[in-house]
C-alpha cells in the first residue's frame, strides 16, 4: 500500500518554458527599447519600466505557485502568502525609483557634480 512516486519532469519543463518565454520577452524589450514604451510615461515612470516590474511580479508569483505548491492550497492561504510579497516588491520598486529620480534631478539641476 505504498504511494506511487510520480515524476514531475513534464511540470518542471513546463514551468521552465513559461519562465523562459517571459524572461526572453523582457530581455528583447530591454534590447530593442521601443520608442513609444521607452519615452511614454505613466506616474512619472516610463511604460517600459512598468512592463518590467509587472512581468517580474508575474514571474515571482508563478515561481511561488509552482515550486511552493500553492496551487493545491486554499485561496485564502495563497493570498496570505502572495499579497504581502507582491505589495513589498511593488513598494520597494516605488521607493527605489522615486529616490533615484530625486537624486538624478538634484544632480541635474544644481551646481553639484557627478563624482561617482
N, C-alpha and C positions, 0 to 999 in steps of 0.2 A: 504494500500500500504506500509506496513511495511516490512523491510528487515528481512528475516528469520535468526535466530541465529543458526549457525552450530556448532556442538560440535567438538572440536579439540582433543578429548581424544585419538583417534587412532593415530593421528600425534604425540602427546606428548609421548605416549608409544613407538612409532617407534624411535623417537629421543633418548629416554631413553635407548632403547635396543641397538642402534648403539653405543652410547657413552659408555654404559656399556661393550660391547664387546671389544671396543678399550682399555678401561681402564683395563679390566681383562687381555688382552694380554700384556699390559705394565707391570702390576704387576707380571704376570707369568715370563716375561723376566727378571724382576728385581730379582725375587727369584731364578730362575734357573741359570741365567748368563751363557749362552752358551760360551764355551771356545773360539771359533772362533770369536764371536762377542765381547766378553769382552777384549780379548787381541789383536785383529786385530785393526789397526789404519788407519785413514784417516784424513789428515790435522791435525796431532798431537792430535787426539782425538779418543777414542775408538768407534768402529762401534755401540756398544750398546748405547752410549750416543747420537750418530747421530739419531738412531732409535727413542729414547725417544723424542728428540727435534722435529723430523718430525711428529711423532704421536701427540704430544702436539699441534703443529701448525694446524694439520688437525682437531683436536677436537675443537680448538678455532674458526677456520673457520666455522665448522659445527654448532657450537652454534650461531655464528652470523647469519649464513644462515637461521637457523630455528627460532630463538627467536627474531631476529631483523627484520624478514620478508624480508630478502634481495632477496629471490628467485623471488619476484614479481617486483623487480626494474630493471632498465636498466643496461646493462653490465658496462657501464662507471661509473655509480653511485656505483655499487657494488665494482668495483676495486678501486675507490677513497676512499672507506672506508676500504677495506680489505688490500690493498697493504701497506699503511703506518704502519698498525698494525703488519702485518707479518714481514716487514722489521725491525720494532722496537723490536719485540720479538727475531728475529734472531740476531740482533745487541747486545742486552742485554745478550743473551746466549754467544755470542762470547767474549764480554768483561769479563764476569764472569769466563769463562773457561780459557781464556788467562791469566788473572791476577791471578787466583787461581793456575794455573800451574807455573807461575813465583814465587809466594810466596812459593810453595812447593819446587821448585828447589833451592831457596835461602836457605831455612832451611835445605834441604837435603845435600847440598854440602858446607856448611860453618860451622864455629865454633859456630854459634848461636844455641841456644837450643829451643825446643818447650816449651813455657811456658803457652800455652793456650790450 
